[in-house]
């Protein structure tokens, strides 16, 4: 109670303009801590290719199939889907470990109606929907690459974060194994690994 009284007294002493400016500053600082920055899509796609080239379970595949999964109701997800799919189309040499790559854009609610790919690229999918995808991925042995830095903690096999200004691979070893991935030790040694 004391803290709220002190905060009220502090706020009432500030002129309205300064109080509003301070409030906006505090909100922007809170937002900076709440949502870590997303790695640029072009770099995510390049890292996805390099990471899954180190997945021993994909070695026998002639082609790698990636479904770019998005939520049409979420503007950020729809925007990211467009950017990633355009990047994938523009990369004529996109290949995983020398094997060609097929990409397909799939709305969230159509996953169950499509043949299972090798990898889901999740475009800013919210948590309840992401958890449903992770469950499908475990059942069908589909690896999940999450576009958001925290996706590996939530249950994706892999996500990318920024640490000290550089991209950092995050691998959820338990989720990766459940989704059928077997990453080389050389990759695991470079990554931040969760269990």
C-alpha positions in Angstrom: 0.0 0.0 0.0 2.8 2.4 0.9 4.4 2.0 -2.6 1.1 2.9 -4.3 0.6 6.0 -2.2 4.2 7.1 -2.8 3.7 6.5 -6.6 0.5 8.5 -6.5 2.2 11.4 -4.7 5.1 11.2 -7.2 2.8 11.2 -10.2 0.6 14.1 -8.9 3.7 16.3 -8.4 4.8 15.9 -12.0 3.3 18.2 -14.6 1.0 16.3 -16.9 3.5 16.4 -19.9 6.4 15.1 -17.9 4.2 12.4 -16.3 3.0 11.2 -19.7 6.6 11.2 -21.1 7.8 9.3 -18.1 5.0 6.8 -18.5 5.8 6.3 -22.2 9.5 5.9 -21.4 8.7 3.2 -18.8 6.3 1.4 -21.2 8.9 1.4 -24.0 11.6 0.1 -21.6 9.2 -2.7 -20.4 8.5 -3.6 -24.1 12.2 -3.8 -24.8 12.5 -6.5 -22.1 9.2 -8.2 -22.9 10.0 -9.1 -26.5 13.5 -9.8 -27.6 14.3 -8.8 -31.2 13.6 -11.3 -34.0 16.6 -12.3 -36.2 16.0 -11.0 -39.8 14.2 -13.5 -41.9 16.9 -13.8 -44.5 19.4 -14.9 -41.8 16.9 -17.2 -40.2 16.3 -19.0 -43.6 20.1 -19.3 -44.2 20.6 -20.7 -40.7 17.7 -23.1 -41.0 19.5 -24.6 -44.1 22.8 -24.9 -42.3 21.3 -26.3 -39.1 19.2 -29.0 -40.7 22.1 -30.0 -42.9 23.5 -31.2 -39.5 20.4 -33.3 -38.8 21.5 -36.9 -39.3 17.9 -38.1 -39.6 17.4 -36.1 -42.8 20.5 -37.6 -44.6 18.5 -40.2 -46.5 16.0 -37.8 -47.9 16.3 -36.7 -51.6 14.4 -33.5 -51.1 13.6 -31.6 -47.9 10.0 -30.3 -47.6 9.4 -27.2 -45.5 6.0 -25.9 -44.7 5.9 -22.2 -43.8 3.1 -22.1 -41.3 1.3 -18.8 -40.5 -1.8 -17.6 -38.7 -3.9 -15.5 -41.1 -5.6 -13.8 -38.2 -2.3 -12.4 -36.8 -0.8 -9.5 -38.9 2.8 -10.2 -37.7 2.5 -13.9 -38.7 1.0 -13.1 -42.1 3.7 -10.4 -42.8 6.4 -12.8 -41.8 5.0 -15.6 -44.0 5.1 -13.3 -47.0 8.7 -12.3 -46.3 9.9 -15.8 -45.7 8.1 -17.4 -48.7 9.4 -14.6 -51.0 12.9 -15.2 -49.7 12.6 -18.9 -50.2 11.3 -18.5 -53.8 14.1 -16.0 -54.6 16.8 -18.4 -53.3 17.3 -20.6 -56.4 20.1 -22.5 -54.7 18.2 -23.2 -51.4 19.4 -26.7 -50.4 19.9 -28.6 -47.2 23.1 -30.5 -47.2 23.1 -30.7 -51.0 19.5 -31.8 -51.2 16.9 -29.6 -52.9 14.2 -27.9 -50.8 10.5 -27.6 -51.5 8.6 -24.9 -49.7 4.9 -24.6 -49.2 2.9 -21.9 -47.4 0.2 -23.4 -45.1 -2.3 -21.5 -43.0 -2.4 -22.7 -39.4 -5.8 -24.4 -39.7 -4.9 -26.4 -42.8 -1.9 -28.3 -41.3 -3.9 -31.4 -40.6 -5.1 -31.5 -44.2 -1.7 -31.5 -45.8 0.9 -34.3 -46.1 3.5 -34.0 -43.3 6.7 -32.1 -44.3 10.2 -32.6 -42.9 10.3 -29.1 -41.2 7.7 -26.6 -40.1 8.9 -23.0 -40.2 6.6 -21.3 -37.7 5.9 -17.6 -38.5 5.1 -15.9 -35.2 2.6 -18.4 -34.0 1.0 -17.7 -30.6 1.4 -20.2 -27.7 -1.8 -22.2 -27.7 -1.6 -22.8 -31.5 2.2 -23.5 -31.2 1.6 -26.1 -28.6 -0.9 -27.9 -30.9 1.7 -27.8 -33.7 4.4 -29.2 -31.4 2.1 -32.1 -30.5 1.5 -32.8 -34.2 5.2 -32.5 -34.8 6.0 -35.1 -32.2 3.4 -37.5 -33.5 4.5 -37.2 -37.1 8.3 -36.6 -36.6 8.3 -33.1 -38.1 11.0 -30.8 -37.0 9.9 -27.3 -35.9 11.9 -24.1 -36.6 10.5 -21.2 -34.7 10.8 -17.6 -35.9 10.6 -16.1 -32.4 13.7 -16.2 -30.2 11.8 -18.0 -27.4 10.3 -20.7 -29.6 13.0 -23.3 -28.6 12.0 -22.8 -24.9 8.3 -23.3 -25.9 8.9 -26.6 -27.7 10.3 -25.9 -31.2 13.4 -28.0 -32.0 15.3 -24.8 -33.0 15.0 -21.0 -32.8 17.4 -18.2 -33.3 18.1 -15.4 -30.8 20.4 -12.4 -30.6 23.1 -12.5 -28.0 25.8 -9.8 -27.7 24.6 -8.5 -31.1 25.1 -11.8 -32.8 22.7 -14.6 -33.9 22.7 -17.5 -31.5 21.2 -20.9 -32.3 18.9 -22.3 -29.6 18.2 -26.0 -29.6 15.6 -27.7 -27.4 17.3 -31.2 -27.3 14.3 -33.0 -25.9 11.8 -31.4 -28.4 14.3 -32.1 -31.3 14.5 -35.8 -30.4 10.7 -36.0 -30.0 10.3 -34.4 -33.4 12.8 -36.8 -35.0 15.9 -34.6 -35.3 19.3 -36.0 -34.5 21.8 -33.1 -34.5 25.5 -33.6 -34.8 27.5 -32.8 -31.7 29.4 -30.2 -33.6 26.2 -28.2 -34.0 25.1 -28.8 -30.4 28.5 -27.5 -29.2 27.8 -24.2 -31.0 24.2 -23.8 -29.7 22.5 -22.8 -26.5 20.9 -26.1 -25.6 17.7 -26.6 -23.6 16.3 -29.9 -22.2 
